[in-house]
Amino acid sequence: MHASSSSIDTTPDSRTDRSTRWRVVDIVIAAVLGVATGLIFWLWNTVGYLWFQTADAVTPGFGGIAVGIWLIGGVIGGLVIRKPGAALLVELIGAIVSMLVGNVWGVSTIYSGIVQGLGAELVFAAFAYRRFGVVVAALAGIGAGVAAWTFEFFIGNIEKSAEFNAIYLASTVVSGAVLAGVLGWFLVRALAATGALSRFAAGRDARREV
């Protein structure tokens, strides 16, 4: 994401956290989170895809139950940075890293990252970037899951049966809510507990609740 010098505020105070302006630290942490989630995606490309294929062999369409981990970048980005574009940026960087490290999907990984990041982004935007609890995190995971399902429907699943697509949608939504949303929320809480997010509202929220 490009941010001009007029839109970046380096002051780490609470007023900036509530604004939509990006600070230098926001850009840096987005890059760090993106790379970290990209490596998670890369690991999940083997484990998760095996789970995907196994579940799909048992019940066609049920492979969506493994999709959630590939959606987690947008949720984590939105929960930590809490600025417009954060969910999209972190998910996109993660997708790029996953592609560069190596996977079987190639450049389509980037398209998926954009779509999935937008799905999570729209949920955070619907709450005006002011609500970041576990319910909103789960909804962001669902948003990313619905976006992923829609993208895959139009690039190939449209030719499959209505039953397959219904099962795939339902399982992807559940996976997005749990593996991306709830798990992502707990991971952010755990990261905040270490003090690593002390310059972010997510870190201060965790300290207040201790």
C-alpha positions in Angstrom: 0.0 0.0 0.0 1.3 3.5 -0.9 0.9 6.1 1.8 2.0 9.7 1.1 3.9 11.7 3.6 0.8 13.8 4.4 -1.1 10.6 5.5 1.5 9.2 7.8 1.6 10.2 11.4 4.5 9.0 13.5 3.0 10.1 16.8 2.1 6.9 18.8 -0.7 8.5 20.9 -4.2 7.3 21.5 -5.8 9.9 19.3 -3.8 8.6 16.3 -4.9 5.1 17.1 -8.5 6.2 16.7 -7.9 8.0 13.5 -7.7 6.6 10.0 -4.2 7.9 9.4 -1.4 5.4 8.9 1.7 5.8 11.0 5.1 4.6 10.0 4.8 1.9 12.7 1.5 0.8 11.2 3.2 0.2 7.8 6.1 -1.6 9.4 3.9 -3.9 11.5 1.7 -4.6 8.5 4.8 -5.8 6.6 5.9 -7.9 9.5 2.5 -9.5 10.0 2.2 -10.1 6.2 5.5 -11.9 6.0 4.6 -14.0 9.1 1.2 -15.0 7.8 2.7 -15.7 4.4 5.0 -18.3 6.1 1.9 -19.7 7.9 0.2 -20.0 4.5 3.2 -21.7 3.1 3.2 -24.3 5.8 -0.6 -24.7 5.5 -0.2 -25.3 1.8 0.9 -28.8 2.6 -0.9 -29.7 5.8 -4.1 -27.8 5.0 -4.3 -28.9 1.4 -4.0 -32.5 2.5 -6.9 -31.9 5.0 -8.8 -30.2 2.2 -8.4 -33.1 -0.1 -9.3 -35.7 2.6 -12.4 -33.8 3.6 -13.5 -33.3 0.0 -13.0 -37.0 -0.7 -15.4 -37.9 2.2 -18.0 -35.3 1.2 -17.5 -33.3 -1.9 -17.4 -29.6 -0.9 -16.5 -30.3 2.7 -12.9 -29.4 1.9 -13.8 -25.8 2.7 -13.4 -26.7 6.4 -9.6 -26.4 5.9 -9.7 -23.0 4.2 -9.8 -20.8 7.3 -6.0 -20.6 7.9 -5.5 -19.1 4.5 -7.9 -16.3 5.5 -6.3 -15.4 8.9 -4.0 -12.6 7.6 -6.8 -10.2 7.0 -8.3 -10.8 10.4 -5.1 -10.4 12.2 -4.2 -7.3 10.2 -7.5 -5.7 11.0 -7.4 -6.5 14.7 -3.9 -5.2 15.2 -3.7 -2.1 13.0 -7.3 -1.0 13.1 -7.0 1.2 10.1 -8.7 1.2 6.6 -6.8 -1.1 4.3 -5.0 -3.1 7.0 -6.9 -6.3 6.5 -6.4 -6.2 2.8 -2.7 -5.2 3.0 -1.7 -8.0 5.4 -3.6 -10.7 3.6 -2.1 -9.5 0.2 1.4 -9.5 1.6 0.9 -12.9 3.0 -0.3 -14.2 -0.4 2.7 -12.7 -2.2 5.1 -14.3 0.3 3.3 -17.6 -0.1 3.6 -17.4 -3.8 7.3 -16.4 -3.8 8.2 -19.1 -1.4 6.5 -21.6 -3.7 3.1 -23.2 -4.0 1.1 -25.0 -6.7 -1.3 -22.0 -7.4 1.2 -19.5 -8.6 0.0 -16.0 -9.4 -3.6 -16.8 -8.7 -2.6 -16.8 -5.0 -2.3 -13.0 -5.3 -5.8 -12.7 -6.7 -7.1 -14.8 -3.9 -5.3 -12.7 -1.3 -6.9 -9.5 -2.7 -10.4 -11.0 -2.7 -10.0 -12.6 0.8 -8.5 -9.4 2.3 -11.4 -7.3 0.9 -13.9 -9.7 2.4 -12.4 -9.2 5.9 -11.9 -5.5 5.2 -15.6 -4.9 4.5 -16.6 -6.3 7.9 -14.2 -4.1 9.8 -15.4 -1.1 7.7 -19.1 -2.0 8.5 -18.2 -1.5 12.2 -16.4 1.8 11.3 -13.1 0.3 12.5 -14.3 0.7 16.1 -15.2 -2.8 17.2 -12.5 -5.5 17.5 -14.0 -8.2 19.7 -14.1 -11.9 19.1 -17.6 -11.6 17.4 -16.3 -9.0 14.9 -13.2 -11.2 14.3 -15.4 -14.2 13.6 -17.5 -12.1 11.2 -14.4 -10.8 9.4 -13.3 -14.5 9.0 -16.7 -15.2 7.6 -16.5 -12.2 5.2 -13.1 -13.5 4.0 -14.6 -17.0 3.6 -17.6 -15.8 1.6 -15.3 -13.7 -0.6 -13.0 -16.8 -1.2 -16.0 -18.9 -2.1 -17.3 -16.3 -4.5 -13.9 -16.0 -6.2 -13.5 -19.8 -6.6 -17.1 -20.1 -7.8 -16.5 -17.9 -10.8 -13.1 -19.3 -11.7 -14.2 -22.9 -11.7 -16.7 -24.1 -9.2 -19.6 -22.6 -11.2 -19.4 -25.8 -13.3 -19.9 -28.0 -10.2 -23.2 -29.1 -8.7 -25.4 -26.8 -6.5 -25.0 -29.3 -3.7 -21.2 -29.1 -3.9 -21.2 -25.3 -3.8 -23.7 -25.2 -0.9 -21.6 -27.6 1.2 -18.4 -25.8 0.2 -19.9 -22.4 1.2 -21.2 -23.7 4.5 -17.9 -25.4 5.4 -15.8 -22.4 4.3 -17.9 -20.0 6.4 -17.5 -22.2 9.5 -13.8 -22.5 8.9 -13.5 -18.8 8.3 -15.3 -18.0 11.5 -13.3 -20.5 13.7 -9.8 -20.8 12.1 -9.5 -17.3 10.8 -11.7 -15.3 13.1 -11.7 -16.9 16.6 -8.2 -18.3 16.3 -6.9 -15.0 14.8 -8.4 -13.1 17.8 -6.7 -15.4 20.3 -3.4 -15.1 18.5 -3.6 -11.3 18.6 -4.4 -11.5 22.3 -1.4 -13.8 22.9 0.8 -11.5 20.9 -0.4 -8.4 22.9 0.3 -10.2 26.2 4.0 -10.3 25.3 4.1 -6.5 25.0 4.9 -6.7 21.3 1.8 -4.5 20.5 2.4 -1.9 23.1 2.2 0.9 20.5 -1.2 -0.3 19.3 -4.6 -0.1 20.8 -4.8 -3.9 20.7 -1.9 -4.0 23.2 -3.4 -1.4 25.5 -6.7 -3.2 25.4 -5.0 -6.4 26.6 -3.2 -4.5 29.4 -6.4 -3.0 30.7 -8.1 -6.4 30.9 -5.3 -7.9 33.0 
